[in-house]
Structure formats: structure tokens, C-alpha cells
Amino acid sequence: MGKVKTKRAFAKRFKLTATGKVKHARSGRRHNLGPKKSKNRKRRLRKPAYLKSGDAIKVLVAFGLK
């Protein structure tokens, strides 16, 4: 049996940490960054976020790890 291929869409959007968590970028940082969104809000959007365990399982399946 051959190797399981990684779903490329998931590989571009998510990264796995050394502890097994699934890291992703926050939404809302593509446009309308002028006076509409506060400085604090834009700073918070810069930081990475981690998926909850239920959603992380779906991503791990797509990576071929579960």
C-alpha cells in the first residue's frame, strides 16, 4: 500500500506544533485595516490561534496522521 498524500489545501492553511496542536492564522486581516479596526484589534489578529480538539482531529485526518 502506498503513502497517504497530504491534502494540499490543509497544508497551506494549518501548521502542526511540536506538541501536536494545530495552529492557524486568524481571520479578518485581509482588508479594511484602516480606521475601521482598532490598533488593539489588529494587534490581536496578528497572533496565531489554535484549533479546538474536535476541529483539530479533522485536520489531522486530512494530514494523514489519524
Secondary structure, 3 states (H helix, E strand, C coil): CCCCCCCHHHHHHEEECCCCCEEECCCCCCCCCCCCCCHHHHHHHHCCEECCHHHHHHHHHHHCCC
